C-alpha cells in the first residue's frame, strides 16, 4: 500500500505509451524515441505519427482494424496555463479519413499521472467492457450494467472519486457516425470517436489516481515563462471577452458581419439573434465559471437554464443547434445541448444534419415532421438519432450520406463529410479557403483566419489577397498548438501581446498584413510555445523548429488523407457558398475559392491534385 501512495517524479515526459489489445485482453509498453518527440512534439502530432505507422489505408472505420490513439502533450500535468488538454486520433466513421479531436477536462492529466504519455487501443472486445488503468496495471472489467446508460448515468455509476473517466453514451453504442466521448463535462466532439469506441465494445476508460508527478526539466525557466504567459493572457482584449462571456463572445462580431448561420446558412442574420450573444446570456442566465484545470482564460461557464444549473452552450452549439435551426431562445438550445451531452453526440454535426433535413423536408426530398423553429420536433429528432429510431437511423449517418441517398447535395453544409462550424464563409473568404482545405473536413480549428478578417479587422474579409498565406500559417501553428496540447485560445494573448503587434498602431499592422503578409507573419513572436516545450521536456526547440514541426504534422495528416483517396475535388465548399448568396445580403457575396486554392497548393508544395510532392515529404523527413 505504501508503494501505491509513493509519488515518483516525471521529468517532463517518460516517452512511453500504453498499447492495449482489446481482442486479446493484453497490454504492453511502446517506447518513444527522443527524435520522434522532437519532430512530432506530442498530442496530435505524436498520435498521428503512431497512427500512420500502424494503420493501413482503406480499413473500415467501424471494423476491428481501426485504432484509437489518445495522446497527451508535454505540458500535461504541469501548471502551464490552459494545458489541461489531450488529443484523440483515429479513422473517422463520419468522414472515412483521419479523425482528430481535442478535449479539455482532467483525463489527459490523469493518464500522465499513471506514467503514460498516451494510450493505443486496438482490436475489439467480444463483449462490452470498461478499462481500468492504474500505473502499470490494466484491468478489463465487464460493462454489462453500464451498456445503455447515458453519459451522466455511467459517470455516476462508475463514480468519480480518485479517478477520471472517458465514456460514451447510447449514441456511441449505436454507432451514430458523429457520436462523441466525454471527459467530465468536456467532449472529444468531432469525427465520431464515440462510434469507434462503441464498435470496439468499449464503454469507458477509467484512469485512477497515479503515482507520478510531472516536474519540468528546467523548473526555474518554466516558472518565468509561465508568469510571462499569464501576464499576456490576462491583458488581451479577446481573452477578457471570453473570460466574461465564454465562447458566446464570438456571436456579436459574427452577427455584426452577417456571418451567423440561419436556416441552414441561407441567411446571415436575424432580428432575434441578439438573444444568443454573450452579454444577453450572461444577463439572463446568471453565468459563472466552470473551467478546465489549469486554465487562465476561463471560457467555460455554467448558467441557469430551464431551472437547472448546466453548462452554458458553446458558440458553435448556439449557432448550429440554435440559429441554424431557426431557434433563438437559449433555454431551448440548452435543452438540445443537454440531450447531446447525455446521449453523446457532437452538437455541430447534429445541428448541421438536422438543418439539412429541415430544408430537404421543405423541398419534398424526404418526408418528416422536422421544421425550422419547431423545438419539440428537434428534441424528438435528437432522441431518435441517438436511439436509431424512425428517421433517426438515417440522420445518424450525417448530412453527406443523407444527401447522397436522398438528394440535396448542394445544401448539405459539409466538407469531406464533416458538418461546417458556425461561421458563414461568404463573409470571410480566408475562412472559406480554410474550411475547404482543412484536413478533417469543414473545421474552424484547423485554421482560423476569421479572427484576423472579422474579429481584429487586420484583413479585408471580402478580399482574396494573401489569404493562402494566412491559412497556411494558422494550419501550421494550430497543428503545433494541438501537439503541445495547449488551448488554441492562448493564441490571442501569447502572439498578439508580444512587442510587434502590441506597440504597432492598428492601421500600420493592417497595412502590413494586407500588403506584406509573408514578412509580417515571419515577424510574429511565437517563442513562448517552444520555450514551454523546452523547459518541460529538456529538448531544445527554436520557434522555427516549432513551426516546422507544425508543418510536418499538418502535411503528415494530409498525406494520410490522400492515401485514403482525398484529391483536389474534395477541397471544396458546399455549392451554397460558391453560387448562392445569402437571402439577406445586399452585396450578394460568394466565395471565390478557385484562385485562392491554386495559390495555396503552390505555397504548400502540393501537385495539381492536392497531393504533397516528394520534395516536400523529404524536406520534412516524413
C-alpha positions in Angstrom: 0.0 0.0 0.0 2.9 2.4 0.8 4.3 1.8 -2.7 0.9 2.8 -4.2 1.0 6.1 -2.4 4.6 6.9 -3.3 4.9 9.8 -5.8 7.5 9.4 -8.4 8.7 12.4 -10.4 8.4 12.6 -14.2 11.0 15.0 -15.7 8.7 16.3 -18.5 7.9 13.0 -20.3 8.5 9.4 -19.8 8.4 8.8 -23.5 6.3 5.6 -23.2 2.9 4.8 -24.5 0.5 2.1 -23.2 -0.7 -0.2 -26.0 -3.9 -2.2 -25.2 -5.2 -5.1 -27.3 -9.0 -5.3 -26.7 -9.3 -8.6 -28.5 -6.6 -10.5 -26.6 -7.0 -8.5 -23.3 -3.3 -7.8 -23.2 -1.2 -4.7 -22.9 2.4 -3.6 -23.5 4.7 -0.6 -23.4 5.8 1.3 -26.6 8.9 3.5 -26.2 9.0 6.9 -27.9 12.5 7.9 -29.2 13.6 11.4 -28.4 14.0 12.3 -32.1 10.3 11.4 -32.8 9.4 13.5 -29.8 11.3 16.5 -31.2 9.8 16.1 -34.7 6.1 15.5 -33.6 6.1 17.1 -30.1 3.2 15.1 -28.6 -0.6 15.3 -28.6 -2.0 15.3 -32.1 1.4 15.2 -33.8 2.7 12.1 -32.0 -0.7 10.5 -32.2 -0.7 10.9 -36.0 2.8 9.5 -36.3 1.8 6.4 -34.3 -1.4 6.0 -36.4 0.5 6.5 -39.7 3.0 3.8 -38.8 0.2 1.3 -37.8 -3.0 1.9 -39.8 -3.4 0.6 -43.3 -5.3 2.8 -45.7 -8.7 1.5 -46.7 -9.7 -0.1 -43.4 -13.3 0.1 -42.2 -13.5 2.8 -39.5 -16.0 0.7 -37.6 -14.1 -2.5 -38.1 -11.7 -4.3 -35.7 -8.6 -2.9 -37.5 -9.2 0.7 -36.7 -7.1 2.2 -33.9 -7.8 4.8 -31.3 -4.8 6.8 -30.1 -5.2 9.0 -27.0 -2.2 11.3 -26.6 -1.1 13.9 -24.1 1.3 16.8 -24.7 4.4 17.6 -22.8 2.6 20.2 -20.8 0.0 17.8 -19.4 0.3 17.6 -15.6 2.1 20.9 -15.3 0.8 24.3 -14.2 1.3 25.8 -17.7 -1.8 27.9 -18.4 -4.6 26.3 -20.4 -2.7 23.0 -20.7 -5.4 20.7 -19.4 -6.0 19.1 -22.8 -5.4 15.8 -24.6 -6.0 14.6 -28.2 -7.5 11.6 -29.9 -6.7 10.4 -33.5 -8.5 7.6 -35.4 -10.1 6.9 -38.7 -13.4 8.7 -38.7 -16.6 6.8 -39.5 -18.2 10.1 -40.5 -15.6 11.3 -43.0 -13.8 8.0 -43.8 -10.5 9.8 -43.4 -8.3 10.7 -40.5 -10.3 11.9 -37.5 -8.9 14.0 -34.8 -10.4 15.6 -31.7 -9.1 17.7 -28.8 -10.6 17.7 -25.4 -10.3 19.6 -22.1 -11.0 18.1 -18.7 -8.7 16.1 -16.5 -8.5 12.7 -18.2 -5.2 13.6 -20.0 -3.6 14.8 -16.9 -4.7 11.6 -15.1 -3.1 9.4 -17.8 0.1 11.3 -17.3 -0.1 10.7 -13.5 -0.1 7.0 -14.2 3.2 7.3 -16.0 1.9 7.2 -19.6 2.2 9.8 -22.4 -0.7 8.2 -24.2 -2.7 5.1 -25.0 -3.1 3.0 -28.2 -6.3 0.9 -28.4 -6.5 -1.8 -31.0 -8.8 -4.8 -31.7 -12.3 -5.3 -30.4 -13.7 -6.8 -27.2 -16.1 -9.7 -27.6 -18.4 -8.0 -25.1 -18.9 -4.5 -23.6 -16.0 -3.6 -21.2 -14.6 -0.9 -19.1 -10.8 -0.4 -18.9 -9.3 0.5 -15.5 -5.8 1.9 -15.7 -3.7 2.3 -12.6 0.0 2.9 -13.0 1.4 -0.2 -14.8 -1.8 -2.2 -14.4 -4.8 -2.6 -16.8 -8.0 -4.3 -15.7 -10.6 -5.4 -18.3 -14.0 -5.2 -16.5 -17.4 -6.3 -17.7 -19.6 -3.3 -18.7 -23.0 -5.0 -18.9 -24.6 -2.9 -16.2 -23.3 0.3 -18.0 -24.3 -0.5 -21.5 -27.3 1.6 -22.5 -26.8 4.2 -19.8 -26.3 7.8 -20.8 -23.1 9.6 -20.1 -24.2 11.2 -16.8 -25.6 7.9 -15.5 -22.5 6.0 -16.5 -20.3 8.6 -14.7 -22.4 8.4 -11.6 -22.4 4.5 -11.6 -18.6 4.3 -12.0 -18.0 7.1 -9.5 -15.6 10.0 -9.8 -13.7 9.8 -6.6 -9.9 9.5 -7.2 -10.5 8.6 -10.9 -11.1 10.3 -14.2 -13.4 8.7 -16.9 -13.6 8.8 -20.7 -17.0 7.4 -21.6 -19.5 7.1 -24.4 -23.3 7.3 -24.3 -26.1 5.4 -26.3 -25.2 7.3 -29.5 -21.7 5.7 -29.4 -23.1 2.3 -28.6 -25.5 2.6 -31.6 -22.7 3.7 -33.9 -24.1 7.2 -34.6 -21.5 8.5 -37.0 -21.0 11.7 -35.1 -21.1 10.2 -31.6 -18.6 11.7 -29.1 -16.9 10.7 -25.9 -16.9 12.7 -22.6 -14.2 13.6 -20.1 -16.2 15.0 -17.2 -18.2 17.8 -18.9 -15.8 18.2 -21.8 -16.1 16.3 -25.1 -14.0 14.7 -27.8 -16.6 16.0 -30.1 -15.8 15.8 -33.8 -15.5 13.0 -36.2 -17.3 10.1 -34.4 -14.8 8.8 -31.8 -17.8 7.6 -29.7 -18.9 5.4 -32.6 -15.4 3.9 -32.9 -15.3 3.2 -29.1 -18.8 1.7 -29.5 -17.7 -0.5 -32.4 -15.0 -1.9 -30.1 -17.5 -2.6 -27.3 -15.5 -0.1 -25.2 -17.9 1.8 -22.9 -15.3 3.7 -20.9 -11.7 4.1 -19.8 -11.2 4.8 -16.1 -7.8 6.2 -15.0 -7.3 6.1 -11.3 -5.1 8.5 -9.4 -1.5 7.6 -10.4 1.8 7.7 -8.5 3.6 10.1 -10.8 4.0 13.9 -10.6 5.2 15.9 -13.6 8.2 18.2 -12.9 9.5 20.5 -15.6 13.1 19.6 -16.7 14.1 23.2 -16.2 11.7 24.3 -13.4 13.1 27.9 -12.8 12.9 28.6 -16.5 9.4 27.2 -16.6 8.2 29.4 -13.8 9.4 32.5 -15.6 7.7 31.5 -18.9 4.5 30.8 -17.1 4.5 34.2 -15.4 5.0 35.9 -18.7 2.3 33.8 -20.4 -0.2 34.6 -17.7 0.5 38.3 -17.9 -0.1 38.3 -21.7 -3.3 36.3 -21.4 -4.6 38.5 -18.6 -4.3 41.7 -20.6 -5.5 40.5 -24.0 -8.9 42.0 -25.1 -10.2 38.8 -26.8 -9.2 36.7 -23.8 -11.0 39.1 -21.4 -14.2 38.9 -23.6 -14.1 35.1 -23.5 -13.5 35.2 -19.7 -16.6 37.4 -19.3 -18.9 35.7 -21.8 -17.4 32.3 -22.8 -17.2 31.4 -26.4 -20.6 33.1 -26.9 -18.4 36.2 -27.1 -17.9 35.2 -30.7 -21.6 35.8 -31.5 -21.5 39.6 -31.6 -18.8 40.1 -34.2 -20.3 37.3 -36.3 -23.8 38.8 -36.2 -22.3 42.3 -36.9 -20.7 40.9 -40.1 -23.8 38.9 -41.2 -22.0 35.5 -40.8 -24.4 33.8 -38.5 -25.8 30.5 -39.9 -29.6 31.0 -40.0 -32.0 28.4 -41.6 -29.2 26.2 -42.9 -26.9 29.0 -43.9 -29.5 30.7 -46.2 -29.3 33.9 -44.2 -26.5 35.6 -42.2 -28.6 37.4 -39.6 -31.9 37.6 -37.8 -33.8 40.1 -35.6 -33.7 37.6 -32.7 -30.0 36.9 -32.9 -29.1 39.2 -30.1 -30.7 36.6 -27.7 -27.7 34.2 -28.3 -25.0 36.8 -27.7 -22.6 36.6 -24.7 -23.9 39.7 -22.9 -27.5 38.6 -23.2 -26.8 35.1 -21.9 -24.7 36.4 -19.0 -27.5 38.9 -18.1 -30.4 36.4 -18.4 -28.8 33.2 -17.1 -26.6 34.1 -14.1 -23.5 32.6 -15.5 -20.4 31.6 -13.5 -17.0 29.9 -14.3 -16.8 26.2 -15.0 -13.3 25.6 -16.5 -10.6 23.1 -17.2 -7.6 22.8 -14.9 -5.3 24.7 -15.1 -6.9 27.5 -17.0 -6.2 31.2 -17.2 -8.7 32.1 -19.9 -11.8 30.8 -18.0 -14.0 30.5 -21.1 -16.0 27.6 -19.7 -19.2 28.7 -17.9 -22.3 27.4 -16.2 -25.6 29.1 -16.0 -29.3 28.7 -15.1 -31.3 27.3 -17.9 -34.8 25.8 -17.6 -34.4 26.0 -13.8 -31.2 24.0 -13.7 -27.5 24.9 -13.4 -25.9 23.4 -16.5 -23.1 24.2 -19.0 -23.6 27.3 -21.0 -23.9 26.2 -24.6 -20.7 27.0 -26.6 -20.9 29.4 -29.5 -20.9 26.5 -32.0 -23.9 25.0 -30.3 -25.7 28.3 -30.1 -25.2 28.7 -33.8 -25.7 25.2 -35.2 -28.4 23.9 -32.8 -29.8 27.4 -32.5 -30.0 30.0 -35.2 -29.2 27.5 -37.9 -32.4 25.6 -36.9 -34.4 28.8 -36.5 -34.2 28.7 -32.7 -33.1 31.8 -30.7 -34.1 31.0 -27.1 -31.0 29.9 -25.1 -33.3 27.8 -22.9 -34.4 25.8 -25.9 -30.8 25.5 -27.2 -29.7 24.4 -23.7 -32.3 21.5 -23.9 -30.8 20.4 -27.2 -27.3 20.7 -25.8 -28.1 18.6 -22.7 -29.6 15.8 -24.8 -26.5 15.7 -27.0 -24.2 15.8 -23.9 -26.1 12.9 -22.2 -26.5 10.8 -25.3 -23.0 11.5 -26.5 -23.3 13.4 -29.8 -21.4 16.3 -31.5 -23.6 19.4 -31.5 -22.1 20.8 -34.7 -22.8 17.7 -36.8 -26.2 17.1 -35.1 -27.3 20.7 -35.9 -25.9 20.6 -39.5 -27.6 17.3 -40.2 -31.0 18.5 -38.8 -30.8 21.7 -40.8 -30.3 19.7 -44.0 -33.3 17.5 -43.1 -35.5 20.6 -42.4 -34.6 22.0 -45.8 -34.9 18.7 -47.5 -38.4 18.3 -46.0 -39.4 21.8 -47.3 -38.2 20.8 -50.8 -40.0 17.5 -50.8 -36.9 15.3 -50.9 -37.8 13.5 -47.7 -41.0 13.3 -45.6 -40.6 14.1 -41.9 -42.2 16.5 -39.5 -39.0 18.5 -39.0 -39.4 22.2 -39.5 -37.3 25.2 -38.7 -38.1 26.7 -35.3 -40.1 23.7 -34.0 -38.3 22.9 -30.8 -40.3 19.9 -29.7 -39.7 18.2 -33.1 -35.9 18.9 -32.6 -35.9 17.3 -29.2 -37.7 14.2 -30.6 -35.3 14.0 -33.5 -32.2 14.2 -31.3 -33.5 11.4 -29.2 -34.4 9.4 -32.3 -30.9 9.8 -33.7 -29.2 8.5 -30.5 -31.6 5.6 -30.3 -31.7 4.9 -34.1 -35.5 5.2 -34.1 -37.6 6.2 -37.1 -35.9 8.6 -39.5 -33.3 9.0 -36.8 -31.4 5.9 -38.2 -30.9 7.9 -41.4 -30.0 11.2 -39.6 -27.4 9.2 -37.6 -25.3 8.9 -40.8 -24.7 12.6 -41.2 -25.6 15.1 -43.9 -23.2 13.9 -46.6 -24.6 10.4 -46.6 -28.2 11.7 -46.4 -27.7 13.9 -49.4 -26.1 11.1 -51.4 -29.1 8.9 -50.7 -32.0 11.4 -51.0 -30.5 14.3 -53.0 -29.8 17.9 -51.8 -26.0 17.8 -52.0 -26.0 21.5 -52.8 -27.4 22.4 -49.4 -25.6 19.7 -47.3 -23.3 22.0 -45.4 -20.3 19.8 -45.0 -16.8 19.4 -46.4 -15.3 15.9 -46.7 -18.2 14.6 -44.7 -17.8 16.9 -41.7 -20.5 19.4 -41.0 -19.4 23.1 -41.0 -18.9 25.2 -37.9 -20.8 28.4 -37.2 -19.1 31.0 -39.5 -20.5 31.7 -42.9 -17.5 31.9 -45.3 -19.3 34.3 -47.6 -18.4 36.9 -45.1 -14.7 35.9 -44.7 -13.0 34.5 -47.8 -10.0 33.2 -45.9 -12.2 31.2 -43.7 -13.8 29.7 -46.8 -10.4 28.6 -48.0 -9.6 27.3 -44.5 -12.8 25.2 -44.5 -12.1 23.8 -48.0 -8.6 22.5 -47.3 -8.9 21.5 -43.6 -7.7 18.0 -43.2 -10.5 16.7 -41.1 -13.3 18.5 -43.1 -15.2 21.7 -42.5 -13.2 22.5 -39.4 -12.8 26.0 -37.9 -10.0 24.8 -35.7 -7.6 23.6 -38.4 -7.1 27.3 -39.2 -9.0 30.4 -38.1 -8.3 33.3 -40.4 -11.6 34.8 -39.5 -10.0 36.1 -36.3 -7.9 38.4 -38.5 -10.6 39.0 -41.0 -13.5 39.9 -38.7 -12.6 39.9 -35.0 -9.5 42.2 -35.3 -10.1 43.6 -38.8 -6.5 43.1 -39.9 -7.5 41.7 -43.2 -10.3 42.7 -45.6 -12.8 39.9 -45.3 -14.1 40.1 -48.9 -10.6 40.1 -50.5 -8.5 37.1 -51.5 -5.2 38.9 -51.1 -2.7 36.9 -49.1 -5.4 34.6 -47.7 -3.5 31.4 -48.8 -0.5 32.6 -46.7 -2.6 33.2 -43.6 -4.4 29.8 -43.9 -1.0 28.0 -44.2 0.3 29.9 -41.1 -2.7 29.2 -39.0 -2.7 25.5 -40.0 1.0 25.1 -39.1 0.8 26.9 -35.8 -2.5 25.2 -34.7 -1.1 21.8 -35.5 1.8 22.7 -33.2 -0.5 24.0 -30.5 -2.5 20.8 -30.6 0.6 18.7 -30.3 2.0 20.8 -27.4 -1.6 20.3 -26.3 -2.2 23.8 -25.1 -5.6 25.6 -25.7 -5.7 27.3 -29.1 -7.4 30.3 -27.4 -4.0 31.1 -25.9 -3.0 32.3 -29.4 -4.8 35.6 -28.8 -2.7 36.6 -25.8 0.6 34.8 -26.5 1.0 36.2 -30.0 -0.9 39.5 -30.1 0.5 40.8 -26.8 4.2 40.5 -27.9 6.1 43.6 -28.8 5.3 44.0 -32.5 1.5 43.7 -32.5 1.1 45.3 -29.1 3.0 48.5 -29.9 2.3 48.9 -33.6 -0.7 51.1 -34.4 -3.6 49.0 -35.8 -3.7 50.8 -39.1 0.0 50.1 -39.7 -0.3 46.4 -38.7 -3.4 46.2 -41.0 -1.4 47.7 -43.9 1.5 45.3 -43.4 -0.7 42.2 -43.2 -2.6 43.3 -46.3 0.4 44.2 -48.4 3.4 42.2 -47.0 1.8 39.1 -45.4 4.8 36.8 -45.7 7.1 39.4 -44.0 4.6 40.3 -41.3 3.9 36.6 -40.4 7.7 36.0 -40.2 8.0 38.8 -37.6 5.3 37.3 -35.3 6.8 36.2 -32.0 5.6 32.7 -31.0 8.6 32.0 -28.8 6.6 31.3 -25.6 5.3 28.0 -27.1 8.7 26.3 -27.9 10.1 27.8 -24.7 7.4 25.9 -22.8 8.2 22.7 -24.7 11.9 23.0 -24.0 11.5 24.0 -20.3 9.3 21.0 -19.6 10.9 18.3 -21.9 14.5 19.4 -21.7 14.7 19.3 -25.5 15.9 22.5 -27.1 13.5 23.8 -29.7 13.5 27.1 -31.5 10.5 29.0 -32.9 11.5 28.0 -36.4 11.7 24.3 -35.4 8.3 24.6 -33.6 6.6 25.9 -36.7 8.4 23.3 -38.8 7.1 20.6 -36.5 3.6 22.1 -37.0 4.0 22.0 -40.8 5.3 18.4 -40.6 2.3 17.3 -38.6 -0.1 19.0 -40.9 1.5 17.5 -44.0 1.6 14.1 -42.5 -2.2 14.3 -41.9 -2.7 15.5 -45.5 -0.6 12.6 -46.8 -2.7 10.1 -44.7 -5.8 11.5 -46.3 -4.5 11.4 -49.8 -3.6 7.8 -49.2 -7.4 7.4 -48.5 -8.2 8.9 -51.8 -8.6 12.7 -51.0 -7.9 14.9 -54.0 -8.5 18.4 -55.2 -12.2 17.7 -55.9 -12.6 17.2 -52.1 -11.0 20.6 -51.3 -14.2 22.5 -52.0 -17.2 24.1 -50.3 -20.9 23.3 -50.5 -22.4 24.8 -53.6 -24.4 27.2 -51.4 -21.3 29.3 -50.7 -20.0 29.2 -54.3 -23.1 30.0 -56.3 -25.9 31.2 -53.9 -25.7 34.5 -52.0 -27.4 34.8 -48.6 -31.0 35.8 -48.9 -30.4 38.9 -46.8 -27.1 40.0 -48.3 -27.4 43.2 -50.5 -23.8 42.7 -51.7 -24.5 39.1 -52.9 -21.2 37.8 -51.8 -19.8 34.4 -52.9 -16.6 32.7 -52.0 -14.0 33.0 -54.9 -12.4 29.7 -53.9 -10.6 28.5 -57.0 -8.0 31.3 -57.2 -7.1 31.0 -53.5 -7.0 27.2 -53.7 -4.4 27.3 -56.6 -2.2 29.7 -54.8 -2.5 27.7 -51.6 -1.5 24.5 -53.4 1.6 26.1 -54.9 2.6 27.6 -51.5 2.1 24.3 -49.7 4.0 22.2 -52.2 1.1 20.1 -53.4 0.7 18.9 -57.0 -2.4 19.8 -59.1 -4.4 17.0 -57.5 -3.6 18.2 -54.0 -1.0 15.6 -53.1 2.1 16.6 -51.2 5.1 16.3 -53.6 8.1 14.2 -52.8 10.4 17.1 -52.3 8.2 18.4 -49.5 7.9 15.0 -47.9 11.7 14.6 -47.9 12.3 18.1 -46.6 10.0 17.4 -43.7 11.6 14.0 -43.1 8.2 12.3 -43.0 
